[in-house]
Amino acid sequence: MYIIGENIHIIAPRVKKAIAERDAKFFQDMAVRMVDAGASAVDLNIGPQKKHGHEILPWLVETVEKVVDVPLVFDTTNLGAIEAACETVSKAQPIINSTDARAERLASVPAVAKKFNTRLVALTMAEGMIPVGADERVSIALETLIPHMLEIDFPINDLIIDPLVLTVSGCQEYCPECIEAVRTIKFAWDPPPLTNGGLSNVSNAVPNEMRPLLNQTYMVMLMGAGLDMVIADPLDKELMEWIRVVEERDESSALNKLLLKLHDRVEAMEELQPDDVDMSDPQQADIWKTVQVLLNKVIYTDSYLRV
């Protein structure tokens, strides 16, 4: 699994403060920690930053490239900041996050990605609301995003389709549809584009103590659907362990066997069955309940694990 470390994000008060103070050591330490923990790339999410983004993002690029060699992800809607970062980067091929299918973004962002030879995340979002159904998301990819990339001669192997992970709290019906969108995109085009998801989005607006299990369980399910890349927290040791278990097919414990069964059920377009789970084991029972919520079989509430 290609893991984009999400921990440099402007929404975090400590990151916001470090940007304001130009605290290079903070960002260098964080980047090294993420890469040491298994991150394949480092996300630099500065938010819109309309006034100072063209200064902040290149500074972050220079700062982080002094200590790590992995690709950097330019995560902002400020296209000027992205261009400045592209002119600054000196190591691995960067990733721009993101364009979508709205005419204004599609007309500008892919051209910058092509000019600077970057990879590009493309969200399955068009004008108006985010589509709920998998078919709608796939249609945006196949009828708008990919054709535009072909039109401008952008390499499909540098295109990363993101079918939009959204929170189980309030957008529960989106969760299984995102899984199906990932699965379908992998078979709907030849060669298939890469797929990506913002994992922690699934647990936004959920009590902090409940977030890890939702993220970890959804990760295994998305892996079963064929997800290639994920924006996630590599410092979540249990998440990284679950990814390892699936990738290495480690059956050394009852929990590991359940995780592999969940992965394999999703891969086979099946659902986890009660007989797959030892309900007397509280951890396995919690995973079962979480899967039911993520499949929209049981309505999410903050108390779903206690039911």
Phi and psi restraints in degrees (value plus and minus 20) as a CYANA .aco file:
   2 TYR   PHI    -105.9   -65.9
   2 TYR   PSI      92.3   132.3
   3 ILE   PHI    -126.9   -86.9
   3 ILE   PSI     101.0   141.0
   4 ILE   PHI    -115.7   -75.7
   4 ILE   PSI      92.4   132.4
   5 GLY   PHI     -86.5   -46.5
   5 GLY   PSI     105.1   145.1
   6 GLU   PHI    -115.9   -75.9
   6 GLU   PSI     -17.8    22.2
   7 ASN   PHI     -96.0   -56.0
   7 ASN   PSI     -33.9     6.1
   8 ILE   PHI    -115.2   -75.2
   8 ILE   PSI      68.3   108.3
   9 HIS   PHI    -155.3  -115.3
   9 HIS   PSI     107.0   147.0
  10 ILE   PHI     -80.0   -40.0
  10 ILE   PSI     -40.6    -0.6
  11 ILE   PHI     -88.6   -48.6
  11 ILE   PSI     -42.5    -2.5
  12 ALA   PHI     -98.1   -58.1
  12 ALA   PSI     104.8   144.8
  13 PRO   PHI     -74.2   -34.2
  13 PRO   PSI     -58.7   -18.7
  14 ARG   PHI     -86.2   -46.2
  14 ARG   PSI     -56.6   -16.6
  15 VAL   PHI     -88.3   -48.3
  15 VAL   PSI     -64.1   -24.1
  16 LYS   PHI     -79.0   -39.0
  16 LYS   PSI     -63.3   -23.3
  17 LYS   PHI     -85.4   -45.4
  17 LYS   PSI     -62.5   -22.5
  18 ALA   PHI     -85.8   -45.8
  18 ALA   PSI     -55.0   -15.0
  19 ILE   PHI     -85.4   -45.4
  19 ILE   PSI     -66.5   -26.5
  20 ALA   PHI     -80.2   -40.2
  20 ALA   PSI     -55.8   -15.8
  21 GLU   PHI    -113.3   -73.3
  21 GLU   PSI     -20.6    19.4
  22 ARG   PHI      30.4    70.4
  22 ARG   PSI      31.3    71.3
  23 ASP   PHI    -104.4   -64.4
  23 ASP   PSI      67.0   107.0
  24 ALA   PHI     -80.8   -40.8
  24 ALA   PSI     -60.6   -20.6
  25 LYS   PHI     -80.9   -40.9
  25 LYS   PSI     -59.3   -19.3
  26 PHE   PHI     -76.8   -36.8
  26 PHE   PSI     -68.8   -28.8
  27 PHE   PHI     -91.1   -51.1
  27 PHE   PSI     -56.3   -16.3
  28 GLN   PHI     -87.0   -47.0
  28 GLN   PSI     -63.8   -23.8
  29 ASP   PHI     -81.8   -41.8
  29 ASP   PSI     -62.5   -22.5
  30 MET   PHI     -85.3   -45.3
  30 MET   PSI     -62.7   -22.7
  31 ALA   PHI     -82.7   -42.7
  31 ALA   PSI     -64.4   -24.4
  32 VAL   PHI     -83.3   -43.3
  32 VAL   PSI     -62.9   -22.9
  33 ARG   PHI     -80.0   -40.0
  33 ARG   PSI     -63.3   -23.3
  34 MET   PHI     -85.1   -45.1
  34 MET   PSI     -64.8   -24.8
  35 VAL   PHI     -86.7   -46.7
  35 VAL   PSI     -61.8   -21.8
  36 ASP   PHI     -81.9   -41.9
  36 ASP   PSI     -50.4   -10.4
  37 ALA   PHI    -101.3   -61.3
  37 ALA   PSI     -29.8    10.2
  38 GLY   PHI     103.8   143.8
  38 GLY   PSI     -15.5    24.5
  39 ALA   PHI     -86.0   -46.0
  39 ALA   PSI     116.4   156.4
  40 SER   PHI    -108.0   -68.0
  40 SER   PSI     -41.7    -1.7
  41 ALA   PHI    -172.4  -132.4
  41 ALA   PSI     144.7   184.7
  42 VAL   PHI    -141.6  -101.6
  42 VAL   PSI     102.9   142.9
  43 ASP   PHI    -102.8   -62.8
  43 ASP   PSI     111.6   151.6
  44 LEU   PHI    -133.1   -93.1
  44 LEU   PSI      72.3   112.3
  45 ASN   PHI    -120.7   -80.7
  45 ASN   PSI      86.1   126.1
  46 ILE   PHI    -126.0   -86.0
  46 ILE   PSI     -14.0    26.0
  47 GLY   PHI      50.7    90.7
  47 GLY   PSI    -185.9  -145.9
  48 PRO   PHI     -83.1   -43.1
  48 PRO   PSI     -63.4   -23.4
  49 GLN   PHI      19.9    59.9
  49 GLN   PSI      38.8    78.8
  50 LYS   PHI     -84.9   -44.9
  50 LYS   PSI     -54.0   -14.0
  51 LYS   PHI    -107.5   -67.5
  51 LYS   PSI     -61.9   -21.9
  52 HIS   PHI    -139.8   -99.8
  52 HIS   PSI     -12.9    27.1
  53 GLY   PHI     -78.6   -38.6
  53 GLY   PSI     -55.9   -15.9
  54 HIS   PHI     -88.3   -48.3
  54 HIS   PSI     -34.3     5.7
  55 GLU   PHI    -119.0   -79.0
  55 GLU   PSI     -61.1   -21.1
  56 ILE   PHI     -87.6   -47.6
  56 ILE   PSI     -68.6   -28.6
  57 LEU   PHI     -86.0   -46.0
  57 LEU   PSI     -64.6   -24.6
  58 PRO   PHI     -81.1   -41.1
  58 PRO   PSI     -56.3   -16.3
  59 TRP   PHI     -82.9   -42.9
  59 TRP   PSI     -62.7   -22.7
  60 LEU   PHI     -82.8   -42.8
  60 LEU   PSI     -61.4   -21.4
  61 VAL   PHI     -79.1   -39.1
  61 VAL   PSI     -70.5   -30.5
  62 GLU   PHI     -81.4   -41.4
  62 GLU   PSI     -60.3   -20.3
  63 THR   PHI     -84.4   -44.4
  63 THR   PSI     -69.1   -29.1
  64 VAL   PHI     -94.4   -54.4
  64 VAL   PSI     -55.4   -15.4
  65 GLU   PHI     -86.8   -46.8
  65 GLU   PSI     -35.3     4.7
  66 LYS   PHI     -91.1   -51.1
  66 LYS   PSI     -39.0     1.0
  67 VAL   PHI    -144.0  -104.0
  67 VAL   PSI     -35.3     4.7
  68 VAL   PHI    -156.0  -116.0
  68 VAL   PSI     136.5   176.5
  69 ASP   PHI    -130.9   -90.9
  69 ASP   PSI     -19.7    20.3
  70 VAL   PHI     -95.5   -55.5
  70 VAL   PSI     142.9   182.9
  71 PRO   PHI     -79.7   -39.7
  71 PRO   PSI     127.2   167.2
  72 LEU   PHI    -127.9   -87.9
  72 LEU   PSI     124.7   164.7
  73 VAL   PHI    -129.6   -89.6
  73 VAL   PSI     103.7   143.7
  74 PHE   PHI    -113.3   -73.3
  74 PHE   PSI      82.8   122.8
  75 ASP   PHI    -132.7   -92.7
  75 ASP   PSI      68.3   108.3
  76 THR   PHI    -182.4  -142.4
  76 THR   PSI     136.0   176.0
  77 THR   PHI    -108.5   -68.5
  77 THR   PSI     -23.4    16.6
  78 ASN   PHI    -103.3   -63.3
  78 ASN   PSI      80.8   120.8
  79 LEU   PHI     -87.8   -47.8
  79 LEU   PSI     -52.1   -12.1
  80 GLY   PHI     -82.7   -42.7
  80 GLY   PSI     -58.7   -18.7
  81 ALA   PHI     -85.4   -45.4
  81 ALA   PSI     -59.8   -19.8
  82 ILE   PHI     -83.3   -43.3
  82 ILE   PSI     -64.8   -24.8
  83 GLU   PHI     -81.5   -41.5
  83 GLU   PSI     -61.7   -21.7
  84 ALA   PHI     -83.5   -43.5
  84 ALA   PSI     -58.5   -18.5
  85 ALA   PHI     -87.2   -47.2
  85 ALA   PSI     -60.8   -20.8
  86 CYS   PHI     -81.7   -41.7
  86 CYS   PSI     -54.2   -14.2
  87 GLU   PHI     -94.6   -54.6
  87 GLU   PSI     -39.0     1.0
  88 THR   PHI    -114.3   -74.3
  88 THR   PSI     -55.3   -15.3
  89 VAL   PHI     -79.9   -39.9
  89 VAL   PSI     120.5   160.5
  90 SER   PHI    -150.2  -110.2
  90 SER   PSI     -22.3    17.7
  91 LYS   PHI    -133.2   -93.2
  91 LYS   PSI    -131.8   -91.8
  92 ALA   PHI     -94.7   -54.7
  92 ALA   PSI     138.3   178.3
  93 GLN   PHI     -79.1   -39.1
  93 GLN   PSI     101.6   141.6
  94 PRO   PHI    -101.0   -61.0
  94 PRO   PSI     154.0   194.0
  95 ILE   PHI    -145.1  -105.1
  95 ILE   PSI     111.8   151.8
  96 ILE   PHI    -115.9   -75.9
  96 ILE   PSI     107.9   147.9
  97 ASN   PHI    -146.5  -106.5
  97 ASN   PSI      76.7   116.7
  98 SER   PHI    -188.7  -148.7
  98 SER   PSI     153.0   193.0
  99 THR   PHI    -127.1   -87.1
  99 THR   PSI     155.7   195.7
 100 ASP   PHI    -166.2  -126.2
 100 ASP   PSI    -187.1  -147.1
 101 ALA   PHI    -112.2   -72.2
 101 ALA   PSI     -15.1    24.9
 102 ARG   PHI     -89.0   -49.0
 102 ARG   PSI     121.1   161.1
 103 ALA   PHI     -76.6   -36.6
 103 ALA   PSI     -62.7   -22.7
 104 GLU   PHI     -83.3   -43.3
 104 GLU   PSI     -65.6   -25.6
 105 ARG   PHI     -90.5   -50.5
 105 ARG   PSI     -60.8   -20.8
 106 LEU   PHI     -86.2   -46.2
 106 LEU   PSI     -49.2    -9.2
 107 ALA   PHI     -97.3   -57.3
 107 ALA   PSI     -37.0     3.0
 108 SER   PHI    -138.6   -98.6
 108 SER   PSI     -68.0   -28.0
 109 VAL   PHI     -87.6   -47.6
 109 VAL   PSI     -67.8   -27.8
 110 PRO   PHI     -78.5   -38.5
 110 PRO   PSI     -53.6   -13.6
 111 ALA   PHI     -83.6   -43.6
 111 ALA   PSI     -58.2   -18.2
 112 VAL   PHI     -87.1   -47.1
 112 VAL   PSI     -62.3   -22.3
 113 ALA   PHI     -80.9   -40.9
 113 ALA   PSI     -60.8   -20.8
 114 LYS   PHI     -88.2   -48.2
 114 LYS   PSI     -62.6   -22.6
 115 LYS   PHI     -77.8   -37.8
 115 LYS   PSI     -61.3   -21.3
 116 PHE   PHI    -121.5   -81.5
 116 PHE   PSI     -11.7    28.3
 117 ASN   PHI      36.5    76.5
 117 ASN   PSI      29.6    69.6
 118 THR   PHI    -123.8   -83.8
 118 THR   PSI     147.0   187.0
 119 ARG   PHI    -103.7   -63.7
 119 ARG   PSI     141.6   181.6
 120 LEU   PHI    -161.1  -121.1
 120 LEU   PSI     105.6   145.6
 121 VAL   PHI    -105.0   -65.0
 121 VAL   PSI     111.4   151.4
 122 ALA   PHI    -143.7  -103.7
 122 ALA   PSI      98.8   138.8
 123 LEU   PHI    -103.8   -63.8
 123 LEU   PSI     121.7   161.7
 124 THR   PHI    -103.7   -63.7
 124 THR   PSI      45.6    85.6
 125 MET   PHI    -154.9  -114.9
 125 MET   PSI     110.7   150.7
 126 ALA   PHI    -135.9   -95.9
 126 ALA   PSI    -180.1  -140.1
 127 GLU   PHI     -84.6   -44.6
 127 GLU   PSI     123.2   163.2
 128 GLY   PHI      66.1   106.1
 128 GLY   PSI    -170.8  -130.8
 129 MET   PHI     -95.0   -55.0
 129 MET   PSI     135.4   175.4
 130 ILE   PHI     -85.6   -45.6
 130 ILE   PSI     110.9   150.9
 131 PRO   PHI     -86.8   -46.8
 131 PRO   PSI     121.7   161.7
 132 VAL   PHI    -100.7   -60.7
 132 VAL   PSI     -69.9   -29.9
 133 GLY   PHI     -94.8   -54.8
 133 GLY   PSI     130.1   170.1
 134 ALA   PHI     -81.2   -41.2
 134 ALA   PSI     -61.4   -21.4
 135 ASP   PHI     -80.4   -40.4
 135 ASP   PSI     -59.5   -19.5
 136 GLU   PHI     -85.0   -45.0
 136 GLU   PSI     -62.0   -22.0
 137 ARG   PHI     -86.0   -46.0
 137 ARG   PSI     -63.5   -23.5
 138 VAL   PHI     -83.5   -43.5
 138 VAL   PSI     -59.2   -19.2
 139 SER   PHI     -81.0   -41.0
 139 SER   PSI     -60.1   -20.1
 140 ILE   PHI     -81.9   -41.9
 140 ILE   PSI     -61.2   -21.2
 141 ALA   PHI     -84.3   -44.3
 141 ALA   PSI     -66.7   -26.7
 142 LEU   PHI    -101.5   -61.5
 142 LEU   PSI     -49.8    -9.8
 143 GLU   PHI    -119.8   -79.8
 143 GLU   PSI     -38.4     1.6
 144 THR   PHI    -145.9  -105.9
 144 THR   PSI     -76.2   -36.2
 145 LEU   PHI     -85.9   -45.9
 145 LEU   PSI     -76.6   -36.6
 146 ILE   PHI     -85.0   -45.0
 146 ILE   PSI     -65.2   -25.2
 147 PRO   PHI     -77.2   -37.2
 147 PRO   PSI     -57.7   -17.7
 148 HIS   PHI     -85.7   -45.7
 148 HIS   PSI     -60.3   -20.3
 149 MET   PHI     -83.1   -43.1
 149 MET   PSI     -59.8   -19.8
 150 LEU   PHI     -85.9   -45.9
 150 LEU   PSI     -57.6   -17.6
 151 GLU   PHI     -82.3   -42.3
 151 GLU   PSI     -56.7   -16.7
 152 ILE   PHI    -116.7   -76.7
 152 ILE   PSI     -11.5    28.5
 153 ASP   PHI      41.9    81.9
 153 ASP   PSI      22.0    62.0
 154 PHE   PHI    -107.6   -67.6
 154 PHE   PSI     112.9   152.9
 155 PRO   PHI     -83.7   -43.7
 155 PRO   PSI     105.5   145.5
 156 ILE   PHI     -84.0   -44.0
 156 ILE   PSI     -49.1    -9.1
 157 ASN   PHI     -93.3   -53.3
 157 ASN   PSI     -26.6    13.4
 158 ASP   PHI    -123.2   -83.2
 158 ASP   PSI     -16.7    23.3
 159 LEU   PHI    -114.8   -74.8
 159 LEU   PSI     114.3   154.3
 160 ILE   PHI    -144.7  -104.7
 160 ILE   PSI      90.3   130.3
 161 ILE   PHI    -105.2   -65.2
 161 ILE   PSI     109.6   149.6
 162 ASP   PHI    -137.1   -97.1
 162 ASP   PSI      87.7   127.7
 163 PRO   PHI    -104.1   -64.1
 163 PRO   PSI      -5.5    34.5
 164 LEU   PHI      52.6    92.6
 164 LEU   PSI      74.2   114.2
 165 VAL   PHI     -96.5   -56.5
 165 VAL   PSI     107.3   147.3
 166 LEU   PHI    -145.9  -105.9
 166 LEU   PSI     144.4   184.4
 167 THR   PHI     -88.7   -48.7
 167 THR   PSI     121.1   161.1
 168 VAL   PHI     -89.6   -49.6
 168 VAL   PSI     -39.7     0.3
 169 SER   PHI    -110.4   -70.4
 169 SER   PSI      75.3   115.3
 170 GLY   PHI      85.1   125.1
 170 GLY   PSI     -43.7    -3.7
 171 CYS   PHI    -149.6  -109.6
 171 CYS   PSI      19.2    59.2
 172 GLN   PHI     -78.5   -38.5
 172 GLN   PSI     -55.4   -15.4
 173 GLU   PHI     -85.7   -45.7
 173 GLU   PSI     -36.8     3.2
 174 TYR   PHI     -95.5   -55.5
 174 TYR   PSI     -44.2    -4.2
 175 CYS   PHI     -82.9   -42.9
 175 CYS   PSI     -73.6   -33.6
 176 PRO   PHI     -88.6   -48.6
 176 PRO   PSI     -48.7    -8.7
 177 GLU   PHI     -88.0   -48.0
 177 GLU   PSI     -54.6   -14.6
 178 CYS   PHI     -85.1   -45.1
 178 CYS   PSI     -60.1   -20.1
 179 ILE   PHI     -80.4   -40.4
 179 ILE   PSI     -65.8   -25.8
 180 GLU   PHI     -87.7   -47.7
 180 GLU   PSI     -53.7   -13.7
 181 ALA   PHI     -84.3   -44.3
 181 ALA   PSI     -62.7   -22.7
 182 VAL   PHI     -78.5   -38.5
 182 VAL   PSI     -68.1   -28.1
 183 ARG   PHI     -78.9   -38.9
 183 ARG   PSI     -65.6   -25.6
 184 THR   PHI     -89.7   -49.7
 184 THR   PSI     -61.4   -21.4
 185 ILE   PHI     -79.3   -39.3
 185 ILE   PSI     -53.2   -13.2
 186 LYS   PHI     -87.4   -47.4
 186 LYS   PSI     -37.6     2.4
 187 PHE   PHI    -135.9   -95.9
 187 PHE   PSI     -23.7    16.3
 188 ALA   PHI    -113.3   -73.3
 188 ALA   PSI     -26.5    13.5
 189 TRP   PHI    -165.4  -125.4
 189 TRP   PSI     128.0   168.0
 190 ASP   PHI    -149.1  -109.1
 190 ASP   PSI      95.2   135.2
 191 PRO   PHI     -96.6   -56.6
 191 PRO   PSI     129.1   169.1
 192 PRO   PHI     -90.8   -50.8
 192 PRO   PSI     117.9   157.9
 193 PRO   PHI     -90.7   -50.7
 193 PRO   PSI     140.0   180.0
 194 LEU   PHI     -88.6   -48.6
 194 LEU   PSI     136.9   176.9
 195 THR   PHI    -143.7  -103.7
 195 THR   PSI     129.6   169.6
 196 ASN   PHI    -162.6  -122.6
 196 ASN   PSI     135.1   175.1
 197 GLY   PHI    -167.3  -127.3
 197 GLY   PSI     125.9   165.9
 198 GLY   PHI    -107.1   -67.1
 198 GLY   PSI      73.4   113.4
 199 LEU   PHI     -78.6   -38.6
 199 LEU   PSI     -67.4   -27.4
 200 SER   PHI     -87.9   -47.9
 200 SER   PSI     -31.7     8.3
 201 ASN   PHI     -79.5   -39.5
 201 ASN   PSI     -51.0   -11.0
 202 VAL   PHI     -83.9   -43.9
 202 VAL   PSI     -45.2    -5.2
 203 SER   PHI    -130.6   -90.6
 203 SER   PSI      -6.3    33.7
 204 ASN   PHI     -79.5   -39.5
 204 ASN   PSI     124.3   164.3
 205 ALA   PHI      45.9    85.9
 205 ALA   PSI       0.8    40.8
 206 VAL   PHI    -130.5   -90.5
 206 VAL   PSI     125.3   165.3
 207 PRO   PHI     -71.1   -31.1
 207 PRO   PSI     118.5   158.5
 208 ASN   PHI     -74.1   -34.1
 208 ASN   PSI     -58.1   -18.1
 209 GLU   PHI     -89.6   -49.6
 209 GLU   PSI     -37.1     2.9
 210 MET   PHI    -115.4   -75.4
 210 MET   PSI     -34.0     6.0
 211 ARG   PHI     -84.3   -44.3
 211 ARG   PSI     -64.7   -24.7
 212 PRO   PHI     -77.1   -37.1
 212 PRO   PSI     -64.5   -24.5
 213 LEU   PHI     -84.6   -44.6
 213 LEU   PSI     -60.7   -20.7
 214 LEU   PHI     -82.1   -42.1
 214 LEU   PSI     -66.9   -26.9
 215 ASN   PHI     -81.6   -41.6
 215 ASN   PSI     -66.4   -26.4
 216 GLN   PHI     -86.2   -46.2
 216 GLN   PSI     -63.1   -23.1
 217 THR   PHI     -87.0   -47.0
 217 THR   PSI     -63.1   -23.1
 218 TYR   PHI     -84.4   -44.4
 218 TYR   PSI     -53.8   -13.8
 219 MET   PHI     -79.9   -39.9
 219 MET   PSI     -67.1   -27.1
 220 VAL   PHI     -82.1   -42.1
 220 VAL   PSI     -60.1   -20.1
 221 MET   PHI     -86.8   -46.8
 221 MET   PSI     -62.0   -22.0
 222 LEU   PHI     -86.0   -46.0
 222 LEU   PSI     -55.9   -15.9
 223 MET   PHI     -82.5   -42.5
 223 MET   PSI     -58.7   -18.7
 224 GLY   PHI     -82.3   -42.3
 224 GLY   PSI     -51.9   -11.9
 225 ALA   PHI    -100.0   -60.0
 225 ALA   PSI     -31.8     8.2
 226 GLY   PHI      85.5   125.5
 226 GLY   PSI      -3.0    37.0
 227 LEU   PHI     -77.8   -37.8
 227 LEU   PSI     118.1   158.1
 228 ASP   PHI    -115.9   -75.9
 228 ASP   PSI     -57.4   -17.4
 229 MET   PHI    -156.6  -116.6
 229 MET   PSI     133.8   173.8
 230 VAL   PHI    -168.0  -128.0
 230 VAL   PSI     117.0   157.0
 231 ILE   PHI    -109.9   -69.9
 231 ILE   PSI      94.6   134.6
 232 ALA   PHI    -174.6  -134.6
 232 ALA   PSI     157.0   197.0
 233 ASP   PHI    -116.1   -76.1
 233 ASP   PSI      82.7   122.7
 234 PRO   PHI     -89.7   -49.7
 234 PRO   PSI     -31.8     8.2
 235 LEU   PHI    -102.6   -62.6
 235 LEU   PSI     -25.2    14.8
 236 ASP   PHI     -99.5   -59.5
 236 ASP   PSI      77.4   117.4
 237 LYS   PHI     -83.2   -43.2
 237 LYS   PSI     -56.3   -16.3
 238 GLU   PHI     -89.8   -49.8
 238 GLU   PSI     -59.3   -19.3
 239 LEU   PHI     -78.3   -38.3
 239 LEU   PSI     -68.3   -28.3
 240 MET   PHI     -83.8   -43.8
 240 MET   PSI     -54.4   -14.4
 241 GLU   PHI     -87.7   -47.7
 241 GLU   PSI     -61.7   -21.7
 242 TRP   PHI     -83.9   -43.9
 242 TRP   PSI     -59.0   -19.0
 243 ILE   PHI     -81.8   -41.8
 243 ILE   PSI     -64.6   -24.6
 244 ARG   PHI     -79.9   -39.9
 244 ARG   PSI     -64.6   -24.6
 245 VAL   PHI     -76.5   -36.5
 245 VAL   PSI     -65.5   -25.5
 246 VAL   PHI     -87.9   -47.9
 246 VAL   PSI     -65.8   -25.8
 247 GLU   PHI     -87.0   -47.0
 247 GLU   PSI     -54.9   -14.9
 248 GLU   PHI    -115.6   -75.6
 248 GLU   PSI     -20.3    19.7
 249 ARG   PHI      32.8    72.8
 249 ARG   PSI      29.9    69.9
 250 ASP   PHI    -104.6   -64.6
 250 ASP   PSI      88.9   128.9
 251 GLU   PHI    -122.5   -82.5
 251 GLU   PSI       7.0    47.0
 252 SER   PHI     -97.2   -57.2
 252 SER   PSI     -26.9    13.1
 253 SER   PHI    -162.4  -122.4
 253 SER   PSI     145.0   185.0
 254 ALA   PHI     -83.1   -43.1
 254 ALA   PSI     -59.1   -19.1
 255 LEU   PHI     -82.5   -42.5
 255 LEU   PSI     -65.8   -25.8
 256 ASN   PHI     -78.7   -38.7
 256 ASN   PSI     -61.8   -21.8
 257 LYS   PHI     -82.6   -42.6
 257 LYS   PSI     -56.7   -16.7
 258 LEU   PHI     -87.1   -47.1
 258 LEU   PSI     -62.4   -22.4
 259 LEU   PHI     -81.6   -41.6
 259 LEU   PSI     -61.3   -21.3
 260 LEU   PHI     -87.8   -47.8
 260 LEU   PSI     -56.9   -16.9
 261 LYS   PHI     -84.2   -44.2
 261 LYS   PSI     -62.9   -22.9
 262 LEU   PHI     -81.0   -41.0
 262 LEU   PSI     -68.0   -28.0
 263 HIS   PHI     -76.6   -36.6
 263 HIS   PSI     -68.1   -28.1
 264 ASP   PHI     -89.2   -49.2
 264 ASP   PSI     -54.7   -14.7
 265 ARG   PHI     -82.6   -42.6
 265 ARG   PSI     -66.3   -26.3
 266 VAL   PHI     -83.4   -43.4
 266 VAL   PSI     -63.5   -23.5
 267 GLU   PHI     -78.9   -38.9
 267 GLU   PSI     -55.7   -15.7
 268 ALA   PHI    -107.5   -67.5
 268 ALA   PSI     -11.5    28.5
 269 MET   PHI      40.3    80.3
 269 MET   PSI      18.9    58.9
 270 GLU   PHI    -139.3   -99.3
 270 GLU   PSI     153.4   193.4
 271 GLU   PHI    -131.1   -91.1
 271 GLU   PSI     127.7   167.7
 272 LEU   PHI     -77.7   -37.7
 272 LEU   PSI     118.2   158.2
 273 GLN   PHI    -128.5   -88.5
 273 GLN   PSI     132.5   172.5
 274 PRO   PHI     -74.2   -34.2
 274 PRO   PSI     -55.3   -15.3
 275 ASP   PHI     -87.7   -47.7
 275 ASP   PSI     -35.3     4.7
 276 ASP   PHI     -98.0   -58.0
 276 ASP   PSI     -32.1     7.9
 277 VAL   PHI    -139.7   -99.7
 277 VAL   PSI     116.5   156.5
 278 ASP   PHI    -107.2   -67.2
 278 ASP   PSI      75.8   115.8
 279 MET   PHI     -88.1   -48.1
 279 MET   PSI     -33.3     6.7
 280 SER   PHI     -98.2   -58.2
 280 SER   PSI     -33.1     6.9
 281 ASP   PHI    -112.1   -72.1
 281 ASP   PSI      94.1   134.1
 282 PRO   PHI     -76.6   -36.6
 282 PRO   PSI     -57.6   -17.6
 283 GLN   PHI     -86.8   -46.8
 283 GLN   PSI     -63.2   -23.2
 284 GLN   PHI     -85.6   -45.6
 284 GLN   PSI     -59.5   -19.5
 285 ALA   PHI     -82.6   -42.6
 285 ALA   PSI     -58.4   -18.4
 286 ASP   PHI     -86.7   -46.7
 286 ASP   PSI     -57.6   -17.6
 287 ILE   PHI     -84.3   -44.3
 287 ILE   PSI     -63.3   -23.3
 288 TRP   PHI     -76.9   -36.9
 288 TRP   PSI     -68.0   -28.0
 289 LYS   PHI     -82.7   -42.7
 289 LYS   PSI     -58.5   -18.5
 290 THR   PHI     -87.5   -47.5
 290 THR   PSI     -59.9   -19.9
 291 VAL   PHI     -81.1   -41.1
 291 VAL   PSI     -62.0   -22.0
 292 GLN   PHI     -83.1   -43.1
 292 GLN   PSI     -57.8   -17.8
 293 VAL   PHI     -87.2   -47.2
 293 VAL   PSI     -65.1   -25.1
 294 LEU   PHI     -88.8   -48.8
 294 LEU   PSI     -42.9    -2.9
 295 LEU   PHI    -109.5   -69.5
 295 LEU   PSI     -16.9    23.1
 296 ASN   PHI      44.7    84.7
 296 ASN   PSI       8.9    48.9
 297 LYS   PHI    -108.9   -68.9
 297 LYS   PSI     -49.0    -9.0
 298 VAL   PHI    -147.1  -107.1
 298 VAL   PSI     112.3   152.3
 299 ILE   PHI     -85.1   -45.1
 299 ILE   PSI     111.4   151.4
 300 TYR   PHI     -90.4   -50.4
 300 TYR   PSI     113.1   153.1
 301 THR   PHI    -158.1  -118.1
 301 THR   PSI     142.7   182.7
 302 ASP   PHI     -85.9   -45.9
 302 ASP   PSI     -32.0     8.0
 303 SER   PHI    -128.7   -88.7
 303 SER   PSI      -2.7    37.3
 304 TYR   PHI     -80.8   -40.8
 304 TYR   PSI     -50.2   -10.2
 305 LEU   PHI     -93.2   -53.2
 305 LEU   PSI     -39.0     1.0
 306 ARG   PHI    -114.7   -74.7
 306 ARG   PSI     -23.3    16.7
